[in-house]
Amino acid sequence: MAMAQESKSIEKIESYDAYFEMVQSRKKLPQSLQDTLTAAFARIPVSSFPQVPGGRVIEILADTSIGDAVKILSESNILSAPVVNPDTKDRMDWRERYLGILDYSAIILWVLQNAEIAAAALSATSAATAGIGTGAAGALGALALGTTGPAAVAGLAAAAVGAAVAGGVVADRGMGKDAPTAADNLGEDFYKVILHEEPFRSTTVRSILKTYRWAPFIPVASDSSMLSEMLLLSKYRLRNVPVIEKGNPAIKNFITQSAVIQGLQGCRGRDWFDCISSHPICELGLPFMSPDQVISVQENELILEAFKKMKDKQIGGLPVIEGATRKILGNISIRDVRFLLLKPDLFTNFRELTVKDFVVTITSATNNTAGKSITPITCKHDSTLESVIDTLASKAVHRIYVVAGEQNEVMGVITLRDVISCFVKEPPNFFHDYFGFAAQELLSE
């Protein structure tokens, strides 16, 4: 077991190295410029970075309910927040004060897991009503919880499957489908269970924090360098890094990938920035993926299937495409799960809630432009890095899709991580010497 965990940790570190080596090999920048820039970022202290809006980091207590936590994130217009342990909030050691970071990725994992539990619970209830034996209902529950494969369904009579799935869903729709799809077919009952029934209603942030997190909680000191910050946000895949002052356990600043992109946008006019950002993205090796590596979703797929895809691939957004042409129609992000939790009344027909229906509905509700899909944020291969940074910063989005041809077919995606990676290079042994063994263990979790 220990050897397996160690092997997994090594693989994760190696994946960071492989990504960054690929980035460095594709950037067509003078080595002298890259070295000068790296040295400059190493001299800039994190304390010089602008504070979060309002000057106060939004924090969430661990005993806050998931529903209230989503409201806090949504009303504050943020994607994540540090979680404070109410039992030790007055302690001077940040390790005791903070339990981690809650973000929409954790929430979507929780929603999908509970979709599976709801499917099992409601299926079992319907099965009992229909007079199906507990063995059959148990098998359905196991399927809904994801503990068995689609083959398990084949062992059940079609009549049992049809009776057990709430809402009268026909048997062949349940055959070979996974739990999130089954939960989607449960209709309004699913959301009644998730939002209004126990134990889901009283589920707290504390209970999901460690199980459903995607990234570790790794703070840096205010006298750390911006190079270390940018490496954590690029090579090591962190979306945010808390800043803590020595002798003070409270988080002083909360630097996100988006904040760094906005900071880079403000550097326009400086020689080092203009020298890099004036290049077309294709000359910098962007996008760092081939068209067949782009993970997308068809407009006629179920929305919970789309969220499940984000969960499985650990990505924050998907382009919505049309058929085999890969023509981009829109975009959905992991943050959109808030509409399912905060505005379930917007959706009246869960049985056939496709990605297209979901996007059109939330667009109509938020922009009063009924019938129109969310406009995807795109660029071309010959777009400059400066224009990409301007778009990401001004639109406050986390990814931009590279398209080609009259049909605007998706050829790649550029993330905040990719853009930050264009500006930094990791000096030899920097990870080991600077971050130390403890941080290495956290990053490899």
C-alpha positions in Angstrom: 0.0 0.0 0.0 2.8 2.4 1.0 4.7 1.5 -2.1 1.7 2.1 -4.3 1.1 5.5 -2.7 4.8 6.5 -3.2 4.6 5.3 -6.8 1.5 7.5 -7.4 3.2 10.5 -5.8 6.2 10.1 -8.1 4.0 9.8 -11.1 2.3 13.1 -10.2 5.5 15.0 -9.8 6.7 13.5 -13.1 3.5 14.8 -14.8 4.3 18.3 -13.6 7.8 18.0 -15.0 6.6 16.6 -18.3 4.1 19.5 -18.8 6.7 22.1 -18.0 9.4 20.6 -20.1 7.0 20.5 -23.0 6.1 24.2 -22.5 9.8 25.2 -22.3 10.6 23.2 -25.5 7.8 24.9 -27.5 8.5 28.5 -26.4 10.5 30.3 -29.1 12.1 32.8 -26.8 15.7 33.9 -26.4 17.3 32.0 -23.5 18.8 35.3 -22.2 15.3 36.9 -22.0 13.8 33.9 -20.2 16.7 33.8 -17.7 16.5 37.5 -17.1 12.7 37.3 -16.5 13.0 34.4 -14.2 15.6 36.2 -12.1 13.4 39.3 -12.0 10.4 37.3 -10.7 12.6 35.7 -8.1 13.4 39.2 -6.7 9.8 40.4 -6.5 8.2 39.6 -3.1 4.7 38.2 -2.9 3.8 41.1 -0.5 4.0 43.5 -3.5 1.1 41.8 -5.2 -2.2 43.7 -5.1 -4.6 42.8 -2.3 -7.9 41.0 -3.0 -10.8 43.4 -3.8 -12.0 44.9 -0.6 -8.7 44.1 1.1 -10.2 41.2 3.0 -10.0 37.5 2.1 -13.5 35.8 2.2 -13.3 32.8 4.5 -15.9 30.0 5.2 -16.4 28.3 8.5 -16.2 24.5 8.3 -19.6 24.0 9.9 -21.3 26.1 7.1 -23.8 24.1 5.1 -23.0 23.4 1.4 -26.0 25.4 0.3 -24.9 28.5 2.3 -21.3 28.0 1.1 -22.4 28.1 -2.5 -24.3 31.3 -1.7 -21.2 32.9 -0.2 -19.1 32.0 -3.2 -21.8 33.2 -5.7 -22.6 36.5 -3.9 -18.9 37.3 -3.4 -18.3 36.5 -7.1 -15.4 34.1 -6.2 -14.6 30.5 -7.2 -13.0 29.4 -3.9 -12.4 30.4 -0.3 -10.2 29.2 2.6 -12.1 27.0 5.2 -11.6 27.9 8.8 -11.9 25.4 11.7 -14.3 27.1 14.1 -12.8 25.0 17.0 -9.3 26.4 16.4 -9.8 29.7 14.7 -8.0 31.6 17.4 -4.9 29.4 17.2 -1.6 31.0 16.0 -0.6 28.1 13.8 -2.2 28.3 10.3 -2.0 24.5 10.2 -4.6 24.3 13.0 -6.7 27.3 11.9 -7.3 26.3 8.3 -8.6 23.0 7.0 -8.2 23.6 3.3 -9.8 25.4 0.4 -13.4 25.0 -0.8 -14.0 25.6 -4.5 -16.6 24.7 -7.1 -14.6 21.6 -8.1 -15.2 20.1 -4.6 -18.9 21.0 -4.7 -19.4 19.4 -8.1 -17.8 16.2 -6.9 -20.1 16.2 -3.9 -23.2 16.9 -6.1 -22.3 14.0 -8.5 -21.7 11.6 -5.6 -25.0 12.6 -4.0 -26.7 12.2 -7.3 -25.6 8.6 -7.2 -26.8 8.2 -3.6 -30.1 9.9 -4.4 -30.5 7.5 -7.4 -29.9 4.5 -5.1 -32.3 5.8 -2.4 -35.1 6.7 -4.7 -34.7 3.5 -6.8 -34.9 1.5 -3.6 -38.0 3.3 -2.5 -39.7 2.8 -5.9 -38.6 -0.8 -5.9 -40.2 -1.4 -2.5 -43.4 0.2 -3.7 -43.4 -2.0 -6.8 -42.9 -5.1 -4.6 -39.4 -5.8 -5.9 -37.3 -7.9 -3.6 -34.5 -6.3 -1.6 -31.9 -8.2 -3.5 -32.8 -6.6 -6.8 -33.1 -3.1 -5.1 -29.7 -3.7 -3.5 -28.2 -4.4 -6.9 -29.7 -1.2 -8.3 -28.4 0.7 -5.3 -24.9 -0.7 -5.9 -25.1 0.3 -9.6 -26.2 3.9 -8.6 -23.3 4.2 -6.2 -20.9 3.2 -8.9 -19.6 0.1 -7.2 -20.5 -2.1 -10.1 -20.3 -1.7 -13.8 -23.1 -1.5 -16.5 -23.0 -5.2 -16.7 -24.8 -5.4 -13.4 -27.9 -4.1 -15.0 -27.9 -6.9 -17.5 -28.4 -9.3 -14.6 -31.7 -7.7 -13.6 -35.0 -8.3 -15.2 -36.0 -5.4 -17.5 -39.2 -5.0 -15.6 -37.4 -4.6 -12.3 -35.2 -1.9 -13.8 -38.2 -0.1 -15.2 -40.1 -0.2 -11.9 -37.1 0.8 -9.8 -36.1 3.9 -11.7 -38.4 6.7 -10.5 -40.6 8.6 -12.9 -41.3 5.6 -15.1 -38.2 5.8 -17.2 -38.2 3.0 -19.7 -35.9 0.1 -19.1 -33.6 0.6 -22.1 -32.7 4.2 -20.9 -31.4 2.6 -17.7 -29.5 -0.1 -19.4 -25.7 0.6 -19.6 -26.1 4.1 -18.0 -24.1 5.3 -15.1 -25.4 6.8 -11.9 -25.3 10.5 -12.8 -27.4 9.7 -15.9 -29.8 7.7 -13.7 -30.0 10.5 -11.2 -30.8 13.0 -14.0 -33.7 10.7 -15.0 -35.2 10.9 -11.5 -36.6 14.3 -12.2 -37.6 16.7 -9.4 -37.3 14.1 -6.7 -33.5 14.2 -7.1 -33.3 17.9 -6.2 -35.8 17.5 -3.4 -33.5 14.8 -1.9 -30.3 16.8 -2.5 -31.5 20.2 -1.2 -34.3 19.5 1.2 -33.9 16.0 2.8 -31.5 14.6 5.3 -28.7 13.8 5.4 -27.9 16.1 2.4 -29.6 19.2 3.7 -27.3 19.4 6.8 -24.1 18.4 5.0 -21.3 20.8 6.0 -18.2 22.0 4.3 -16.1 20.1 6.8 -17.6 16.8 5.8 -16.7 17.1 2.1 -13.5 19.1 2.2 -10.8 16.4 2.3 -12.8 13.8 0.3 -13.6 15.9 -2.7 -10.7 18.3 -3.0 -8.7 18.5 -6.2 -5.7 20.5 -4.9 -3.8 20.8 -1.6 -3.7 23.8 0.7 -0.3 25.3 0.3 0.3 28.8 1.7 3.4 30.9 1.1 4.9 33.6 3.3 4.6 37.2 2.3 8.3 37.4 1.7 8.2 34.6 -0.7 9.1 35.4 -4.4 6.6 35.8 -7.2 8.5 33.2 -9.0 7.5 30.6 -6.4 3.9 31.8 -6.6 3.8 31.7 -10.4 5.3 28.2 -10.5 2.7 26.9 -8.0 -0.1 28.4 -10.2 1.3 27.1 -13.5 3.6 24.0 -13.3 2.1 22.6 -10.1 -1.6 23.2 -11.1 -2.7 25.1 -8.1 -5.6 27.5 -8.9 -5.0 29.7 -5.8 -2.3 30.2 -3.2 -2.9 31.8 0.2 -0.4 34.3 1.5 0.4 34.2 5.3 2.6 36.6 7.3 5.0 35.1 9.8 3.6 35.3 13.3 0.1 35.9 12.1 -2.1 32.8 11.2 -4.7 34.7 9.3 -4.5 34.7 5.5 -3.3 38.2 4.3 -3.9 37.7 0.6 -5.3 35.1 -1.7 -3.6 35.0 -5.1 -5.4 33.3 -7.9 -4.5 32.4 -11.5 -7.0 35.1 -12.6 -5.3 37.7 -10.4 -1.9 36.9 -12.0 -3.4 37.3 -15.5 -4.9 40.6 -14.5 -1.5 41.6 -13.1 0.2 40.7 -16.4 -2.3 42.7 -18.4 -1.3 45.7 -16.3 2.3 45.3 -17.5 1.6 46.3 -21.0 4.2 48.9 -22.1 7.0 47.3 -20.2 9.8 46.0 -22.5 9.9 42.4 -21.1 6.1 42.0 -21.4 5.8 43.5 -24.8 8.7 41.3 -26.1 6.8 38.2 -25.1 3.2 39.2 -25.6 3.7 40.6 -29.1 4.3 37.1 -30.4 1.5 35.2 -32.1 0.4 32.3 -29.8 1.5 29.8 -32.4 5.1 31.0 -32.0 4.9 30.3 -28.3 3.7 26.8 -28.9 0.1 27.6 -27.9 -2.2 25.8 -27.5 -0.2 23.1 -25.6 -2.4 20.3 -27.0 -3.5 18.8 -30.3 -7.2 19.0 -31.5 -7.8 15.3 -30.5 -6.8 16.1 -26.9 -9.5 18.7 -26.4 -12.2 17.3 -24.1 -15.6 18.6 -25.2 -19.3 17.9 -24.9 -22.0 17.6 -27.5 -25.0 19.9 -27.2 -27.4 16.9 -26.9 -25.6 15.2 -24.0 -27.1 15.4 -20.5 -25.8 18.2 -18.3 -24.9 15.8 -15.5 -22.9 13.8 -17.9 -21.0 17.0 -18.8 -20.3 17.7 -15.1 -19.2 14.1 -14.6 -16.7 14.5 -17.5 -15.2 17.5 -15.7 -15.0 15.5 -12.5 -13.3 12.5 -14.2 -10.8 14.6 -16.2 -10.3 17.2 -13.4 -10.9 20.1 -15.7 -12.9 23.3 -15.1 -14.7 23.8 -18.3 -15.8 22.2 -21.6 -16.6 23.6 -25.1 -20.0 22.7 -26.3 -19.7 21.5 -29.9 -22.0 20.5 -32.8 -21.6 17.1 -34.2 -18.6 15.7 -35.9 -17.6 19.1 -37.3 -16.4 20.3 -33.8 -18.0 23.7 -34.5 -18.1 25.5 -31.1 -21.5 26.6 -29.9 -20.8 27.6 -26.3 -19.0 26.8 -23.1 -20.0 25.4 -19.7 -17.8 25.6 -16.6 -17.7 23.8 -13.3 -19.0 27.0 -11.7 -22.3 26.6 -13.5 -23.2 23.9 -10.9 -24.4 26.8 -8.7 -27.5 27.1 -11.0 -28.5 23.6 -10.1 -28.1 24.2 -6.4 -29.3 27.8 -6.1 -31.9 28.0 -8.9 -33.4 24.5 -9.3 -36.8 26.2 -10.1 -35.3 27.3 -13.5 -35.4 23.7 -14.7 -38.7 22.0 -14.9 -37.9 18.9 -17.0 -35.0 17.0 -15.6 -35.7 13.9 -17.6 -34.3 15.4 -20.8 -32.1 18.2 -19.5 -29.4 18.4 -22.2 -26.4 20.7 -22.2 -28.1 22.9 -24.8 -31.3 23.2 -22.7 -29.2 24.0 -19.6 -27.1 26.7 -21.3 -30.1 28.4 -23.0 -32.0 28.4 -19.7 -29.3 29.9 -17.6 -28.5 32.4 -20.3 -32.1 33.5 -20.5 -32.3 33.8 -16.7 -29.1 35.8 -16.3 -29.0 37.9 -19.4 -32.6 38.1 -20.4 -31.6 36.9 -23.9 -34.0 34.0 -24.3 -33.1 31.4 -26.9 -29.4 32.4 -27.2 -26.5 30.3 -26.1 -23.5 31.5 -24.2 -21.1 33.0 -26.7 -17.9 31.1 -26.6 -14.6 33.0 -26.0 -12.3 32.2 -28.9 -9.1 33.2 -30.6 -7.2 32.2 -33.8 -3.7 30.7 -34.2 -2.3 34.0 -35.3 -3.8 36.0 -32.3 -1.1 37.6 -30.2 -0.5 36.5 -26.6 -1.3 40.1 -25.5 -4.8 39.8 -27.1 -5.4 36.5 -25.4 -4.3 38.0 -22.0 -6.6 41.0 -22.6 -9.6 38.7 -23.3 -9.0 36.4 -20.3 -8.6 39.4 -18.0 -11.4 41.6 -19.3 -13.9 38.7 -19.7 -12.9 37.2 -16.4 -12.8 33.7 -17.9 -10.4 30.8 -17.2 -9.9 29.5 -20.7 -10.1 30.6 -24.3 -10.7 28.2 -27.2 -8.5 28.3 -30.3 -10.6 27.9 -33.4 -10.0 27.6 -37.1 -11.9 27.7 -40.4 -15.3 29.3 -41.3 -17.0 26.8 -39.0 -14.9 27.9 -36.0 -13.9 24.3 -35.2 -12.2 23.8 -31.9 -8.4 23.2 -32.4 -7.2 23.7 -28.8 -7.8 25.4 -25.5 -5.5 27.9 -23.7 -5.9 28.0 -19.9 -4.7 30.5 -17.3 -2.1 28.0 -16.4 -0.8 27.9 -19.9 -0.4 31.7 -20.1 1.4 32.0 -16.8 3.8 29.2 -17.9 4.8 31.3 -20.9 6.5 33.8 -18.5 8.3 31.6 -16.1 11.0 29.0 -16.0 12.0 26.8 -13.1 15.6 27.1 -12.1 17.5 23.9 -11.4 16.6 22.3 -8.0 14.3 25.2 -7.3 11.4 22.9 -6.3 13.5 20.9 -3.8 15.4 23.8 -2.4 12.6 26.3 -2.1 9.5 24.4 -1.3 11.0 21.8 0.9 10.0 18.2 1.7 6.6 19.1 3.4 5.4 21.0 0.3 6.6 18.2 -1.9 4.5 15.8 0.0 1.4 18.0 -0.3 1.8 18.6 -4.0 2.2 14.9 -4.6 -1.1 14.0 -2.8 
